[in-house]
Amino acid sequence: MAHHWSLDPDITFLNHGSFGATPTAVLDEQSRIRAQMESDPVRFFERDAVELMAKSVGSISEFLNADRDGMTFCHNATGGINTVLRSLELNAGDEIIVPDHAYQACWNAVEFVAQRAGAKVVVVDLPFRCESEDEIIEPLLTAISPRTVLAMIDTVTSPTGMRMPFERLVAEFQARGVDVLLDAAHGPGIVPLDLDKLDVAWITGNCHKWLCSPKGAAFLHIREDKRESTKPLTISHGFNAEMSAVEKFRFEYDWQGTSDPSAIFSIPKSIETLESMVSGGFEAIMERNNNLARAGRDVLCESLGTDAPHPDSMVTAMATIDLPGTYDGPPDFRGDPLHNGLLDDWGIQVPVFPWPHHEMRYFRISSYLYNSLAEYEYLAQALSESM
Ligand SMILES: Cc1ncc(COP(=O)(O)O)c(C=O)c1O
C-alpha cells in the first residue's frame, strides 16, 4: 500500500512511531483547506473555521466514543500534557506518580510543575523485560501514598514500545482517588480507545502518529468535572467571555490566537482515508500492523539470538528490542552511530536510542500499512553485518 504515501522509495522506513507519515490524499486535503484559508482569511476564521472545527470535534469524538463537549485540540501531545499539568493547583508535599518508561519531555513537564509548587515526583521503576501486566501494575499501585494527587500513565511507552495495561491502571488509580493523566501520544489508531468507558480525568493523544493526520494534530479530552479548572496553555479572548459553560469551553480552547489549523481540520479526512484502504477499518488496520510488528520482532530476535522482551499482549505496532552490552551515557543528539550507519549505509530509518534509566541501548521497529516482512529481514541482515 506504499503508493498511498510519498515516502522515499530508497528508504526502508521502519519508524512510523516518531512522527507518523501522512498519505498524499490527506496532504491534498490539507492543501485544499490552506487554499480556502488564503482565499479570504477573515471569512475563513470567522465562518469556515467554526464549521470545520465542529466537524473535527465530531469526527474524533465519534472515533474515540467521547463526549464532544470535553473534546478539544492542540498541536501535539506535549502541548496537551503541559495544558493539564500547568492548570493543576498543587500544594507543597503533593505527589505525582510517573513510571520510568515515560516520555522524557512529558516527565520534564511534571518535574517543572512539581518543582514550582514544592511537590514531589515519585518515579516508579518498571522492568523492561516482563511476562505479565501484573509486573507493571503492582509497582505503580504500591507507589500510591495519602499525598498522591496524580499519575501520568502512557497508553504505549515511547522508549520501550510497551502497551501499558492502561485500562486497568486508570480504573485502579481512580478507584483510590488518584486522578490519571493519560499520555496517549501513541493512542488513536494503535490501541482501541473508548473514552466513555475509560472515564479518565484527562487524556491527550496524537492524531499525527497512528491516524496519519498531518503534523500538528492532537486532541485533548477533559472529563466534565475538570473542565472549568483546566485552562488552555494560551489564555485568550474566551477567558472573560460571559456565556454558558459549554460555549465558554469551546471559545477558550478553539481560539488561542492565530495559527494554521489545517492539520486539525484534516483529521476527518485522515480517518476516512485510512478506513477506505482496508476493509474492516481501523480494527483491521490495527490487527494488521500489530501482527506485522510482532512478526518483524520475531525475525529480529531470532537473528540477534535474544528473546522478545514482552508478551504479545503487550506489543502493538511498535516493538523494542534491546541491543547487547550496556550504555549509561546521555543521548547524543547527533544520533546513535548505529542509527546513522543503518541510514547512511543501508538506507534504513529505524530509531536506536540509549535508555540511561536502565543502562541499556535498544532499537524500536514500527509497522504500518506500507511495510512488509521483507523489510525487517533486511534490517536483521544489516544489523548482523553492522554489529
Ligand atoms: C509517549 C509519548 N508522549 C509524548 C510524545 C510527544 O509527542 P509530540 O512530539 O507529538 O508532542 C511522544 C512522542 O513520540 C510519546 O511517544
The ligand as an SDF file (V2000), in Angstrom:
LIG
                    3D

 16 16  0  0  0  0  0  0  0  0999 V2000
    4.6570    8.5950   24.9890 C   0  0  0  0  0  0  0  0  0  0  0  0
    4.8510    9.8910   24.2530 C   0  0  0  0  0  0  0  0  0  0  0  0
    4.3950   11.0280   24.7980 N   0  0  0  0  0  0  0  0  0  0  0  0
    4.5120   12.2100   24.1810 C   0  0  0  0  0  0  0  0  0  0  0  0
    5.1220   12.3050   22.9520 C   0  0  0  0  0  0  0  0  0  0  0  0
    5.2510   13.6340   22.3100 C   0  0  0  0  0  0  0  0  0  0  0  0
    4.5690   13.7390   21.1060 O   0  0  0  0  0  0  0  0  0  0  0  0
    4.6430   15.1090   20.3350 P   0  0  0  0  0  0  0  0  0  0  0  0
    6.0630   15.2930   19.8920 O   0  0  0  0  0  0  0  0  0  0  0  0
    3.7170   14.9670   19.1860 O   0  0  0  0  0  0  0  0  0  0  0  0
    4.2360   16.1630   21.2910 O   0  0  0  0  0  0  0  0  0  0  0  0
    5.6370   11.1600   22.3410 C   0  0  0  0  0  0  0  0  0  0  0  0
    6.3000   11.2390   21.0450 C   0  0  0  0  0  0  0  0  0  0  0  0
    6.7640   10.2980   20.4660 O   0  0  0  0  0  0  0  0  0  0  0  0
    5.4860    9.9150   23.0110 C   0  0  0  0  0  0  0  0  0  0  0  0
    5.9450    8.7910   22.4810 O   0  0  0  0  0  0  0  0  0  0  0  0
  1  2  1  0
  2  3  1  0
  2 15  2  0
  3  4  2  0
  4  5  1  0
  5  6  1  0
  5 12  2  0
  6  7  1  0
  7  8  1  0
  8  9  2  0
  8 10  1  0
  8 11  1  0
 12 13  1  0
 12 15  1  0
 13 14  2  0
 15 16  1  0
M  END
$$$$
